[in-house]
């Protein structure tokens, strides 16, 4: 499981190597409700196969029909732009035809003549967890790559667009545990460059996270040293899942001093309270200790390692969205996030999430009362 641009570029190169023509499609702008943001990509082969999405399925059928007709590769007249523009949802009739939400419209860039060498270079950078900026000129179809400098993920005008490719955020996981195995691919699909730290060879011996398939980094140093060397910034998250205070606390005491936007630790409510008391003994302020998220993850009643990984990923998404809107990510932790529509779908389950969370935490504390915390 990889990020959108990783999957799209890899599939485009695979089809090219197999002798199949394909087009790259990029979302330029959206108006109204849209499931895909500017910069989202898809690739469509001349046989009608598609990887990625630009509308969540609303306009893909029309794009597939146009691609399979072969007209996109016709000989172009002099002065005709190499990159084609497609706009959907210009009026009510068109929105109805493409099943677009009320008031929604989107503008797309279609590249029938994309640069294979440039795509290979971009994919190599993504695999190396590097950020690069793709700049595409509509008239010439010329695409260039450069190290990412702009903080914006995407920008466009009437002549070109610039898009950041590669992992926008970093996730440092302390502990090569089963939870980490599930969290790794989920985080990568969300655009994180993932590193896993664990000095215990008995846990890391069977791990294979490097190479093109997994694209993660395995670090064998002590957690405090790794965190200090990691250079945590506002786009970094740190999660400890060893459930061993000798390792988790070492990482947390350093991570909480950094600008990392998220620091969380696996453990029950009782374990978290004890951990916070210990951390205050390491010259951490109340505000710094208060930034610790524990029990880690959203309270969805998760029990298995896979479910815990999903809850952690969900909270990472929630915190990022709240920060993007300038709201306090802690204030909305147990409530519906402020960025969600006020009149949305009601949850299918009416159980009290807070009550469920306390019940599970108490049960976990009871079960682990004889174990070391």
C-alpha positions in Angstrom: 0.0 0.0 0.0 1.5 3.3 -1.1 0.6 6.9 -1.6 -1.6 8.0 -4.5 1.3 9.4 -6.6 3.4 6.3 -6.0 0.7 4.0 -7.1 -0.2 6.0 -10.2 3.4 6.6 -11.4 4.3 2.9 -10.8 1.3 1.7 -12.8 2.0 4.2 -15.6 5.5 2.9 -16.0 4.4 -0.7 -15.8 1.9 -0.1 -18.7 4.5 1.8 -20.7 6.9 -1.1 -20.3 4.2 -3.5 -21.5 3.7 -1.4 -24.6 0.4 0.1 -23.5 -0.4 3.8 -24.0 -1.8 5.6 -21.0 -2.6 9.1 -19.8 -1.9 10.9 -16.5 -4.8 12.9 -15.1 -4.4 15.5 -12.3 -7.0 17.4 -10.3 -6.4 21.1 -10.8 -9.3 22.8 -9.0 -12.5 21.7 -7.3 -15.6 23.7 -6.4 -18.0 22.6 -3.8 -17.9 19.2 -2.2 -15.2 16.9 -3.7 -13.7 13.6 -2.5 -10.3 14.3 -4.2 -8.2 17.4 -3.5 -6.1 19.4 -6.1 -3.0 17.4 -7.0 -4.8 14.0 -6.8 -3.8 11.8 -9.7 -5.0 8.9 -11.8 -3.6 7.0 -14.8 -5.9 5.4 -17.4 -4.6 2.9 -20.0 -5.8 2.7 -23.6 -7.5 -0.6 -22.6 -9.7 1.3 -20.1 -7.9 0.2 -16.9 -7.5 2.9 -14.2 -5.3 3.3 -11.1 -6.0 6.2 -8.7 -9.0 8.5 -8.9 -9.8 12.2 -9.6 -13.5 12.3 -8.5 -14.2 9.2 -6.5 -15.9 7.6 -9.5 -18.1 10.4 -10.8 -16.3 11.4 -14.0 -13.9 8.4 -14.4 -16.3 6.6 -16.8 -16.3 9.6 -19.2 -12.5 9.8 -19.0 -12.1 6.1 -19.7 -14.4 6.4 -22.7 -12.3 9.2 -24.1 -9.0 7.4 -23.5 -10.1 4.1 -25.1 -11.3 6.0 -28.2 -7.7 6.8 -28.9 -8.4 10.4 -29.9 -6.2 11.8 -27.2 -3.1 10.7 -29.1 -4.1 12.1 -32.5 -1.6 14.3 -34.3 -1.8 17.8 -32.9 -2.1 21.0 -34.9 0.7 23.5 -34.6 0.3 25.6 -31.4 -2.2 23.2 -29.8 -1.4 22.6 -26.2 0.1 19.3 -25.3 -1.8 19.1 -22.0 -5.6 19.0 -22.3 -8.0 20.6 -19.9 -11.3 19.0 -18.9 -14.0 20.7 -16.8 -16.9 18.8 -15.3 -20.0 20.3 -13.6 -20.3 23.6 -15.4 -24.1 23.6 -15.0 -26.8 21.6 -13.3 -27.4 19.3 -16.3 -23.7 18.3 -16.4 -23.6 17.8 -12.7 -26.6 15.5 -13.0 -25.0 13.6 -15.9 -21.8 12.9 -14.0 -23.6 12.4 -10.7 -21.6 15.2 -9.1 -22.8 16.6 -5.7 -24.9 19.7 -5.8 -22.8 22.7 -6.7 -19.7 20.7 -7.4 -17.3 21.1 -10.3 -13.8 20.1 -11.1 -11.0 21.0 -13.5 -8.5 18.4 -14.7 -5.2 18.3 -16.6 -4.8 15.4 -19.0 -1.3 14.3 -20.1 -1.4 12.0 -23.1 2.3 12.6 -23.8 3.8 12.4 -20.4 7.6 12.1 -20.0 8.7 8.6 -19.1 12.1 9.5 -17.8 10.7 12.3 -15.6 8.1 9.8 -14.2 10.9 7.3 -13.4 12.9 10.1 -11.7 9.9 11.2 -9.6 9.2 7.6 -8.5 12.8 7.1 -7.4 12.5 10.2 -5.3 9.3 9.1 -3.7 10.8 5.7 -2.9 13.7 7.4 -1.3 11.2 9.4 0.9 12.3 12.7 -0.8 10.0 15.6 -1.7 10.2 16.9 -5.2 8.1 19.5 -7.0 6.7 18.7 -10.4 6.1 21.7 -12.6 4.0 21.1 -15.8 3.7 23.6 -18.6 0.4 23.2 -20.4 1.4 24.5 -23.8 4.6 22.5 -24.3 3.7 19.6 -22.1 7.2 19.9 -20.6 7.5 18.6 -17.0 10.4 19.5 -14.8 11.4 18.2 -11.3 13.2 20.2 -8.6 13.6 19.8 -4.8 10.5 21.0 -3.1 10.8 24.5 -1.6 7.2 25.7 -1.4 5.2 24.8 1.7 2.1 24.5 -0.5 1.3 21.0 -1.8 -0.3 22.3 -5.0 -0.6 25.5 -7.0 -1.8 26.3 -10.5 -2.5 29.1 -12.9 -3.8 29.3 -16.5 -0.4 28.3 -17.9 0.9 25.5 -15.6 0.7 23.7 -12.3 3.2 22.8 -9.5 2.6 19.8 -7.3 4.6 18.3 -4.5 5.3 14.6 -4.9 6.5 12.4 -2.1 5.7 12.0 1.6 4.6 15.3 3.1 4.8 14.1 6.7 7.0 11.8 8.7 6.1 9.1 11.2 8.5 7.7 13.7 7.2 4.5 15.3 9.0 3.3 18.5 8.7 -0.5 18.6 8.8 -3.2 15.8 5.7 -4.8 17.1 2.6 -6.3 15.4 0.8 -2.9 15.7 3.7 -1.4 13.7 3.3 -4.0 11.0 -0.3 -2.9 10.4 0.3 0.8 10.9 3.2 1.0 8.5 1.3 0.5 5.2 -1.7 2.6 6.4 0.6 5.5 7.2 2.4 5.2 3.9 -0.9 5.4 2.0 -1.7 8.6 4.0 1.5 10.2 2.7 3.9 9.5 5.6 7.6 8.6 5.3 7.8 5.9 8.0 10.7 5.0 10.2 10.7 2.3 12.9 13.0 2.3 15.8 13.7 -0.7 18.0 17.0 -1.7 19.6 15.7 -5.2 20.3 17.0 -7.7 17.8 14.5 -10.3 18.8 11.8 -7.9 17.4 13.6 -6.6 14.4 15.1 -9.8 13.2 12.1 -10.9 11.1 11.3 -7.4 9.8 11.8 -6.6 6.2 10.8 -3.0 5.7 13.4 -1.7 3.2 13.4 -1.9 -0.6 10.9 -0.8 -3.2 8.0 -2.8 -1.7 7.9 -1.4 1.8 10.0 1.8 1.6 10.4 2.2 5.3 13.5 2.8 7.4 14.5 0.5 10.3 16.6 2.1 13.1 18.3 0.0 15.7 19.5 2.8 18.1 18.2 3.7 21.5 14.9 5.6 21.2 16.1 8.8 22.9 19.1 9.0 20.6 17.0 8.3 17.5 14.4 10.9 18.4 17.1 13.6 18.9 18.7 12.7 15.6 15.4 12.5 13.8 14.9 16.3 13.7 11.2 16.3 14.6 9.4 19.3 13.1 5.7 20.4 12.7 5.2 17.7 10.0 6.4 14.8 12.3 4.5 12.4 14.4 6.0 10.1 17.0 4.1 7.0 18.3 5.4 4.5 20.9 4.0 1.0 20.8 6.6 -1.2 22.7 4.6 -1.1 25.9 7.9 -1.2 27.6 8.5 2.0 29.7 12.3 1.6 29.5 12.0 2.2 25.7 8.8 4.3 25.4 9.7 6.8 28.1 13.1 7.4 26.5 11.5 8.3 23.3 8.7 10.4 24.8 10.9 12.5 27.1 12.7 13.7 23.9 9.8 13.8 21.5 7.7 16.0 23.8 10.4 18.7 23.7 10.1 19.0 19.9 7.6 20.7 17.6 6.2 17.3 16.5 2.5 17.8 15.8 1.6 14.4 17.4 3.2 12.4 20.1 1.2 9.3 21.3 1.8 6.2 23.4 0.1 2.8 23.6 -1.3 1.9 27.0 -4.3 2.0 29.2 -5.6 5.1 31.0 -3.9 4.0 34.2 -0.6 3.3 32.3 -0.9 6.7 30.7 -1.4 8.5 34.1 1.7 6.7 35.5 3.7 7.5 32.5 2.9 11.2 32.7 3.9 11.2 36.3 7.3 9.7 35.4 7.8 12.1 32.5 7.4 15.1 34.8 10.5 13.9 36.7 12.6 14.5 33.5 12.3 18.3 33.6 9.3 18.3 31.2 6.8 21.1 31.9 3.1 20.4 32.5 2.4 21.8 29.0 4.9 19.4 27.4 3.6 16.4 29.2 0.0 17.5 28.4 0.8 17.1 24.7 1.1 13.4 25.1 -1.8 11.5 23.5 -2.7 8.4 25.5 -4.3 6.0 25.3 -3.1 6.5 21.7 -5.7 6.6 18.9 -9.4 7.5 18.5 -11.7 5.7 20.9 -13.3 3.2 18.4 -13.2 0.2 20.7 -10.2 -1.3 19.1 -8.7 -4.4 20.5 -6.6 -6.3 17.9 -3.3 -4.9 16.6 -4.9 -4.2 13.3 -7.8 -2.2 14.9 -5.3 -0.3 17.1 -3.4 0.6 14.0 -6.5 1.9 12.4 -7.4 4.0 15.5 -3.9 5.6 15.5 -4.1 6.4 11.8 -7.6 7.9 12.3 -6.4 10.2 15.1 -3.4 11.3 12.9 -5.9 12.3 10.3 -8.1 14.1 12.7 -5.2 16.1 14.3 -3.8 17.1 10.9 -7.2 18.3 9.7 -7.8 20.3 12.9 -4.4 21.9 12.7 -5.0 22.8 9.0 -8.1 24.7 10.1 -6.2 26.4 12.9 -8.3 24.8 15.6 -7.1 23.2 18.9 -6.5 19.5 18.1 -7.0 18.6 21.8 -10.3 20.4 22.1 -12.1 18.3 19.6 -10.6 14.9 20.6 -13.8 13.4 22.0 -16.2 15.4 19.9 -17.1 15.4 16.2 -14.3 17.3 14.5 -15.1 20.9 13.6 -14.2 20.4 10.0 -17.0 17.8 9.5 -20.3 19.1 8.2 -22.7 20.2 10.9 -25.6 18.3 9.2 -23.9 15.1 8.1 -24.8 11.4 8.3 -25.5 10.1 11.7 -23.2 7.3 13.0 -24.6 3.8 12.5 -23.7 2.9 16.1 -25.3 4.8 19.0 -23.0 3.5 21.7 -21.4 6.1 23.9 -17.8 6.2 22.6 -16.5 7.8 25.9 -18.2 5.1 28.0 -16.9 2.4 25.7 -13.4 3.8 26.0 -13.4 3.8 29.8 -14.8 0.3 29.9 -12.1 -1.0 27.6 -9.4 0.9 29.5 -10.5 -0.4 32.8 -10.6 -4.0 31.4 -7.1 -3.6 30.0 -5.9 -2.3 33.3 -7.4 -5.2 35.2 -6.0 -7.8 32.8 -2.6 -6.2 32.9 -2.6 -5.5 36.7 -0.1 -8.3 37.3 2.2 -7.2 34.4 4.8 -4.5 34.5 3.7 -1.1 33.5 
